[in-house]
Amino acid sequence: MQAVGNQFGMLQAARGGTISESSSRSSLYLTSLSGAVVGLSFVAQASRFGETFFIFALAILPVVFFLGVVTYYRLLQTGVEDVIYARALSRIQDFYSQIDATHADLFHWSSVDQVGLSQLGLFRLRWQQFLSSAATIAIVNSVVGGVFIALMVDFALEPQPFIGILVGGVAAVMISVGFLRHQWATWMHVAGALPMVADPRPPV
């Protein structure tokens, strides 16, 4: 029992670590993005949106976009790790409930995971994947990618302004769709790879 209790504590600490890392990685990306936007605004004022502004933007935005990509992937990984830890905790709670069936209700079933939350009736629709931290970073980073492409088109071809905006908007949508399709495919793969945890409690 002591070993099981120690394992339960270690899993709880590991889950807390995934949440902490997700928060810190998200904050790092958003802080870097905010700094880049502030820097671009200063350069834009100084150069009056001249060639210096475009050179600076085309140099800094790819770096921010790369940071966003790796942040998205890491947030997705920590989400999967959190699911694994949650299911392990649920198995231990199930074991606790079987020791004394008369007090089984004290050990609440909590197989919480982001794969589907099907037992709770949540996260069944594809649009609900927007609620994850990885999706939030993915959407923001898609806008960064779209702005970069729009500026690159405007700098290289010098078309009408609406053309650059249109190209950038389409690019942002395509990038976001790519991120979300990848996230959905990852979670479906995880759902198939991990064993399902059934609620041990009888229906009320």
N, C-alpha and C positions, 0 to 999 in steps of 0.2 A: 504493500500500500504506500509506503514511503517513496518507493521508486516511481509509482504512478503519480503521486502528488508532485514529486520533483519534475516529472515530465510535463505535467499540466502547467506548472509555473514557467518552465522553459518555453513552452508553446505560447503562453500568454505574452511573455517578454518578446518572443520572436514576432508575434502579430503587432505588438506595439512598435517594434523596430521598423516593420514595413510601413506603418502609418507615418511614423516620424520621417523616414527617408522620402516617402512620397511628398510630404509637405515641404521638406527642405529642397528637394529637386524642383518642385513646381515654383517655389519662391525664387530659387536661383535663376530659373529661366525667365520668369516674369520680371524680376529685377533687372536682368541683363537687357531684356526687351525695352523696358522703360528707360534705361540709360541710353540705349541706342536711339530711341525716339527723341529724347531730349537733345542728344548730340546732333541729330539730323535737323532739329528745329533751329538750333544755333547756327549751324552751317548754312541752312536755307536763308536765314536772316542776313548773314554776313555776305553770302554770294548772290543773294536775290535769285535763287534757284538757277544759278548758272552751272557751268561745267564742273566746278569744284563740288557742288552739291551732288551731282550725279555720280562723280567718281567716289565720293565718300560713301554715298548710299550703296553703290554697287560693290563696295569693299566690305562694308559692315553688315549688310543684310544677309549675305550667305553664311557668315559666322553665326548670326543669331538663328538662322534657319537650321543649321547643323546642330546647334545646341538644342533646338526644339525637337529635332528628330530623335536624338539620343535620349532626351528627357522623356519623350513619349514611350520609347521602347522600354526604358527602365521602369516607368510607372506601370506599364503593362505587365512587366515581370513581377513587380512587387504585388500587383493585384492577384496574379496567379499564386504567388507564394502565400498570400493572405488566405486564399481559398483552401490551400493544402493544410495550413495551420488550423483553420476553422474546422475542417472536417476531422482532423486528428483530435481536436478538443471535444468535438461532439461524440466521438467514439469513447473517449474517457468518461464523459458525462453519462453516456449510456451504461458504461460499466459501473459507475457509482450508483445509478438508479436500480441496477439489478442486485446490488448487495442487500438493500432493504427495500423490497417492493412497496411496503406500506408508506414510505416517504419518497417514492420515485418522483412525485410532483415537485420536490424541492430542487431537482436537477433538471432545469428547463432545457428542452431540446433546442439547440441553436446551431444547426448546420447552415450557417449563413455563408453564402458564396455569391460571387458576381456572375457565375455562369448562367444562372437563370432564376434563382430564388423561386423556383417553381412551386416548392412546398408552401410558400407564403403567398403565392399568387402575384409575385412581382417580377419585373424584368423579363417579361415574356415577349414584348414587342421590340422590334429592332430599334425604334426611335429612342427607347429608354437607355440605350448604351451611351447616349449623350451625357448621362449622369455621372459617368466615371471621370476620374482625374485625367486619365490618359486621353480621353476624348476631348476634354476641355483644352488641354495643351495642343492636341492635334488641330482643332479648329482655329485656335489663335495662330498657330504656326502656319496653317494653310493661308491665312491672310497675309502673313509675312512673305511667304513664297509668292503669292499673287502680286503683292506690291513690288517685289523685286523684279518679277517678269515684266510688269507694266512699265517700270522705270527703265529696264533694259531695252524694251521695244521703243519707248519714247526717245531714249538717248541714241540708239543706233539708227532708227528709221525716221525719226522726227515726223510722225504722222499727225493727224488731227488728235486733239487730246482725248476725245471720246473713244478712239480706237485703242489707245493704250489702256484706258480704264476697262473697256470691254474685254480685251485680251487678259488683263490681270484678273478680272472677276471670274472669267471662265477657268483660268488656271487655278485660282483659289478653290473653286468648287471641285475641280477634278482632283486636286491634292487632298482635300478634305474627304472626298468619297474614297480615295485610295486608303487613307488612314483608317476610316471607319470600317471599310470592307476587311482590312487586315485585322482590326481589333475583333470584329465579329467572327472571322474565321478562326482566330486564336482561341476565343472563348468556346466556340463549338468544338474545337479539337480538345481543349481541356475537359469539356463536359463529357466527351466520349472516352477520354483516357482515364479519368478519375472514376473510381467506383461510386455509385450513387449511395447516399446515406438515407435510409428510411427512418421516419419518425417511429421510435419504439413504443410510443404511448398509444393505447387503444383509442379509437375515435369516441368523442363525447356524444 
